Amino acid sequence: MKLFREPLLHFAVAGTGLFAVYAWIDGSGAAEQATGIHEVRIGEGELRWVGETWARQWRREPSREELRGLVLDLLREELLAREARELGLDKDDTVVRRRLAQKMTFLIEDTARISEPAESELRAFYDAHQERFIRPGRVSFEHVFFDRGKRRDAAADARRVLVNLAESDASAADEGDRLLIESDIRDADREAVAAQFGQVFADAVFALSSGEWSGPIESAYGLHLVRVYAATPGEVPPFEDVKAEVLERWRNEQRRIVKERHFAELFRKYDVVADERIEALVGPLPGNVEPADARLEGAGITR
């Protein structure tokens, strides 16, 4: 029994075991190289994955024959993918590169453990980024359209009508030219007005005071006289009203910071060489991780 407690015996047994394992692995590798056959393993995990994928799509379990077809498809896909890599077909392929980059992005986001913030942290984020939660202002207005294509001097005609509308209670309904857009626009935000008339027109309308006819104002169609009769200014809603939105934006910000740090580390890991034309176009390439790390302080993010 004393023999079994000898350290030298334990060392000899362990060495023999390691040698046997190495010989098996080396023999398998040598046999694979000799025969030119590369092993492709498929097991219970792959079987369960294809079955669950089918069930999610078709809302039922696959039949035995359907499952056999799924496994054969998986094997064909794996064999073709391996052969394509051996032939170098994955090199310089935009689709493959983008797909791999997308999968790495998902992996980075999944492995970034972001703890739930305290309410005080959310309030601090809300206070620091209130411009992200502004509810846009809205206006209601009527307009009279003047078509340059139908008038010799549309601007002069618009100014004449503007004087008439300002000096009398005349109706604007009988003035101007026909336009497919309604002449009365109600409760629209700046984006909606810009989508219909153009950004320059929208900016001008939102700068007008209520109650008076103004113009002519240029749009994507021609000239307009405009009277704003109702306006609601933009405002930041109370924290309690947008708490769910604040939480979602906070999470997105933390994910962005994690990805930024990861990319900074990748730039340090890989020696990216850009010629003078590239650097002149995009400027110095990033490589300093400090700013992103500093912003991670107190964010509850670990790697």
C-alpha positions as CSV (number, residue, x, y, z in Angstrom):
1,M,0.0,0.0,0.0
2,K,2.9,2.3,0.6
3,L,3.8,2.0,-3.0
4,F,0.6,3.7,-4.1
5,R,1.5,6.7,-2.0
6,E,4.8,7.3,-3.7
7,P,4.8,10.6,-5.7
8,L,7.1,9.1,-8.3
9,L,4.4,6.5,-9.1
10,H,1.7,9.2,-9.5
11,F,4.0,11.1,-11.9
12,A,4.7,8.0,-14.0
13,V,1.0,7.2,-14.3
14,A,0.1,10.7,-15.3
15,G,2.9,10.8,-17.8
16,T,1.8,7.6,-19.4
17,G,-1.8,8.9,-19.6
18,L,-0.7,12.1,-21.3
19,F,1.5,10.2,-23.7
20,A,-1.4,7.9,-24.6
21,V,-3.7,10.8,-25.3
22,Y,-1.1,12.6,-27.4
23,A,-0.5,9.4,-29.4
24,W,-4.2,9.1,-30.0
25,I,-4.6,12.7,-31.1
26,D,-1.5,12.6,-33.2
27,G,-2.5,9.3,-34.8
28,S,-6.0,10.7,-35.6
29,G,-4.4,13.8,-37.2
30,A,-1.9,11.7,-39.1
31,A,-4.7,9.4,-40.3
32,E,-6.8,12.4,-41.4
33,Q,-3.9,13.9,-43.3
34,A,-3.0,10.5,-44.9
35,T,-6.6,9.8,-46.0
36,G,-7.4,13.4,-46.9
37,I,-10.7,13.0,-45.0
38,H,-11.8,15.9,-42.7
39,E,-14.1,15.0,-39.8
40,V,-17.5,16.7,-39.6
41,R,-19.4,16.0,-36.4
42,I,-23.1,16.2,-35.9
43,G,-24.8,15.3,-32.7
44,E,-27.8,15.8,-30.4
45,G,-27.2,19.6,-30.2
46,E,-27.5,20.1,-33.9
47,L,-30.5,17.8,-34.1
48,R,-32.2,19.8,-31.4
49,W,-31.3,23.1,-33.1
50,V,-32.8,22.2,-36.5
51,G,-35.9,20.8,-34.9
52,E,-36.5,23.9,-32.7
53,T,-35.9,26.2,-35.6
54,W,-38.5,24.3,-37.7
55,A,-41.0,24.3,-34.8
56,R,-40.7,28.1,-34.3
57,Q,-41.3,28.7,-38.0
58,W,-44.1,26.2,-38.6
59,R,-45.6,26.1,-35.1
60,R,-45.4,22.2,-35.0
61,E,-42.8,19.6,-34.5
62,P,-41.2,18.2,-37.7
63,S,-42.0,14.7,-38.8
64,R,-39.3,12.0,-38.9
65,E,-38.9,12.5,-42.7
66,E,-38.8,16.3,-42.4
67,L,-36.2,16.1,-39.6
68,R,-34.1,13.8,-41.8
69,G,-34.3,16.4,-44.6
70,L,-33.3,19.2,-42.2
71,V,-30.3,17.2,-41.0
72,L,-29.2,16.5,-44.5
73,D,-29.6,20.1,-45.5
74,L,-27.4,21.1,-42.5
75,L,-24.7,18.6,-43.5
76,R,-24.7,19.8,-47.1
77,E,-24.5,23.4,-45.9
78,E,-21.6,22.6,-43.6
79,L,-19.7,20.6,-46.2
80,L,-20.2,23.3,-48.8
81,A,-19.1,26.0,-46.4
82,R,-15.9,24.1,-45.4
83,E,-15.1,23.4,-49.1
84,A,-15.6,27.1,-49.9
85,R,-13.3,28.2,-47.1
86,E,-10.6,25.7,-48.3
87,L,-10.9,27.2,-51.8
88,G,-10.6,30.7,-50.3
89,L,-14.1,31.7,-51.5
90,D,-14.8,33.6,-48.3
91,K,-11.9,36.0,-49.0
92,D,-12.8,39.5,-50.4
93,D,-16.5,38.6,-50.3
94,T,-18.6,41.6,-49.2
95,V,-21.6,39.5,-48.2
96,V,-19.6,37.1,-46.1
97,R,-17.6,39.9,-44.5
98,R,-20.7,41.9,-43.6
99,R,-22.4,38.8,-42.2
100,L,-19.4,37.9,-40.0
101,A,-19.2,41.6,-38.8
102,Q,-22.9,41.4,-38.0
103,K,-22.5,38.2,-36.0
104,M,-19.6,39.8,-34.1
105,T,-21.7,42.8,-33.3
106,F,-24.4,40.6,-31.9
107,L,-21.8,38.7,-29.9
108,I,-20.4,41.9,-28.4
109,E,-23.8,43.1,-27.4
110,D,-24.8,39.7,-25.9
111,T,-21.6,39.4,-23.9
112,A,-21.8,43.0,-22.5
113,R,-23.4,42.6,-19.1
114,I,-25.3,45.8,-18.5
115,S,-26.9,46.0,-15.1
116,E,-30.2,47.7,-14.6
117,P,-29.7,51.4,-13.5
118,A,-31.1,52.9,-10.4
119,E,-33.8,55.5,-10.8
120,S,-31.4,58.2,-9.8
121,E,-29.1,57.2,-12.6
122,L,-31.9,57.3,-15.1
123,R,-32.9,60.7,-13.9
124,A,-29.3,61.9,-14.2
125,F,-29.3,60.6,-17.8
126,Y,-32.6,62.3,-18.5
127,D,-31.4,65.6,-17.1
128,A,-28.2,65.5,-19.1
129,H,-29.9,64.6,-22.4
130,Q,-33.2,66.4,-22.3
131,E,-32.9,67.4,-26.0
132,R,-33.5,63.7,-26.8
133,F,-36.9,63.6,-25.2
134,I,-38.4,66.9,-26.5
135,R,-41.9,66.5,-27.9
136,P,-41.9,68.6,-31.1
137,G,-44.0,71.7,-31.5
138,R,-47.0,71.6,-33.8
139,V,-48.9,74.1,-35.9
140,S,-52.2,74.5,-37.7
141,F,-52.2,76.8,-40.7
142,E,-53.9,77.7,-43.9
143,H,-52.1,78.7,-47.1
144,V,-52.7,80.1,-50.5
145,F,-50.6,78.7,-53.4
146,F,-49.2,80.7,-56.4
147,D,-48.0,78.6,-59.3
148,R,-45.0,80.1,-61.1
149,G,-45.8,77.9,-64.1
150,K,-49.2,79.5,-64.6
151,R,-48.4,83.2,-63.7
152,R,-46.2,85.8,-65.3
153,D,-45.1,87.2,-61.9
154,A,-46.3,84.9,-59.1
155,A,-44.4,86.8,-56.4
156,A,-46.1,90.1,-57.4
157,D,-49.5,88.5,-57.4
158,A,-48.9,86.9,-54.0
159,R,-47.9,90.3,-52.5
160,R,-51.0,91.9,-54.0
161,V,-53.2,89.3,-52.4
162,L,-51.4,89.6,-49.1
163,V,-52.2,93.3,-49.0
164,N,-55.9,92.6,-49.7
165,L,-56.0,89.9,-47.0
166,A,-54.4,92.2,-44.4
167,E,-56.6,95.2,-45.2
168,S,-60.0,93.5,-45.3
169,D,-61.8,90.4,-44.1
170,A,-61.7,88.9,-47.6
171,S,-61.7,85.1,-47.8
172,A,-58.5,83.4,-49.0
173,A,-60.6,80.6,-50.5
174,D,-61.0,82.3,-53.8
175,E,-57.4,83.3,-54.2
176,G,-54.4,81.5,-55.6
177,D,-54.0,78.4,-57.7
178,R,-55.0,74.8,-57.3
179,L,-52.7,72.4,-55.4
180,L,-53.3,68.8,-54.6
181,I,-52.3,69.4,-51.0
182,E,-55.1,70.6,-48.7
183,S,-55.2,74.3,-48.1
184,D,-55.8,73.8,-44.3
185,I,-53.0,71.9,-42.5
186,R,-53.9,70.9,-38.9
187,D,-51.8,69.9,-35.9
188,A,-48.7,69.1,-37.9
189,D,-45.1,68.9,-36.5
190,R,-42.1,70.3,-38.4
191,E,-41.2,66.9,-39.9
192,A,-44.7,66.5,-41.3
193,V,-44.7,70.0,-42.8
194,A,-41.2,69.5,-44.3
195,A,-42.3,66.1,-45.8
196,Q,-45.1,67.9,-47.7
197,F,-43.6,71.3,-48.6
198,G,-39.8,71.1,-48.0
199,Q,-37.6,72.0,-45.1
200,V,-37.2,75.7,-45.9
201,F,-40.9,76.2,-46.0
202,A,-41.4,74.3,-42.7
203,D,-38.7,76.3,-40.9
204,A,-40.3,79.5,-42.1
205,V,-43.8,78.5,-41.0
206,F,-42.7,77.5,-37.5
207,A,-41.0,80.9,-37.2
208,L,-44.3,82.8,-37.9
209,S,-46.5,84.4,-35.3
210,S,-50.2,83.3,-35.0
211,G,-53.1,85.2,-36.5
212,E,-51.6,87.1,-39.4
213,W,-51.1,86.4,-43.1
214,S,-47.4,86.3,-44.1
215,G,-45.4,85.6,-47.2
216,P,-44.8,84.9,-49.9
217,I,-42.9,81.8,-48.6
218,E,-41.1,79.4,-51.0
219,S,-41.9,75.7,-51.1
220,A,-41.1,72.8,-53.2
221,Y,-44.1,73.7,-55.4
222,G,-44.0,77.5,-55.7
223,L,-45.0,80.4,-53.5
224,H,-47.5,80.5,-50.6
225,L,-49.2,83.0,-48.3
226,V,-49.5,81.4,-44.9
227,R,-51.6,82.2,-41.8
228,V,-50.8,80.2,-38.6
229,Y,-54.0,80.0,-36.5
230,A,-52.8,77.6,-33.8
231,A,-49.4,76.7,-32.4
232,T,-48.1,74.4,-29.7
233,P,-44.4,74.9,-28.7
234,G,-42.1,72.0,-28.2
235,E,-41.6,70.8,-24.7
236,V,-39.7,68.3,-22.6
237,P,-42.3,66.0,-20.9
238,P,-41.9,65.1,-17.2
239,F,-39.6,62.2,-16.4
240,E,-42.4,60.0,-15.2
241,D,-44.1,60.3,-18.6
242,V,-41.1,59.1,-20.6
243,K,-39.4,56.8,-18.0
244,A,-39.6,53.7,-20.3
245,E,-38.1,55.7,-23.2
246,V,-35.3,57.0,-21.0
247,L,-34.5,53.4,-19.9
248,E,-34.4,52.3,-23.6
249,R,-32.2,55.2,-24.6
250,W,-29.9,54.6,-21.6
251,R,-29.4,50.9,-22.6
252,N,-28.7,51.9,-26.2
253,E,-26.1,54.4,-25.0
254,Q,-24.4,51.8,-22.9
255,R,-24.3,49.3,-25.8
256,R,-22.8,52.0,-28.0
257,I,-20.1,52.7,-25.4
258,V,-19.3,49.0,-25.1
259,K,-19.0,48.6,-28.9
260,E,-16.8,51.8,-29.1
261,R,-14.5,50.3,-26.5
262,H,-14.3,47.0,-28.3
263,F,-13.5,48.7,-31.6
264,A,-10.8,50.8,-29.9
265,E,-9.3,47.5,-28.6
266,L,-9.4,46.0,-32.0
267,F,-7.6,49.0,-33.5
268,R,-4.9,48.4,-30.9
269,K,-4.8,44.6,-31.5
270,Y,-4.5,44.8,-35.3
271,D,-1.9,46.8,-37.2
272,V,-4.0,48.8,-39.6
273,V,-1.9,50.3,-42.3
274,A,-3.5,53.0,-44.5
275,D,-1.8,54.8,-47.3
276,E,-1.7,58.6,-47.5
277,R,-4.8,58.9,-49.7
278,I,-6.9,57.0,-47.2
279,E,-5.7,59.0,-44.2
280,A,-6.3,62.2,-46.2
281,L,-9.9,61.1,-46.7
282,V,-10.8,59.7,-43.2
283,G,-8.2,61.4,-41.0
284,P,-6.2,59.6,-38.3
285,L,-7.5,56.2,-37.4
286,P,-8.8,55.7,-33.8
287,G,-6.6,53.8,-31.4
288,N,-7.1,55.4,-27.9
289,V,-9.4,53.5,-25.6
290,E,-9.3,56.0,-22.8
291,P,-12.4,58.1,-23.7
292,A,-14.7,55.1,-23.9
293,D,-13.3,53.6,-20.7
294,A,-13.8,56.8,-18.9
295,R,-17.5,56.9,-19.9
296,L,-17.9,53.4,-18.6
297,E,-17.2,54.5,-15.1
298,G,-20.3,53.8,-13.0
299,A,-22.3,52.4,-16.0
300,G,-22.5,48.9,-14.5
301,I,-20.8,47.3,-17.5
302,T,-18.3,44.5,-17.1
303,R,-16.6,42.3,-19.6
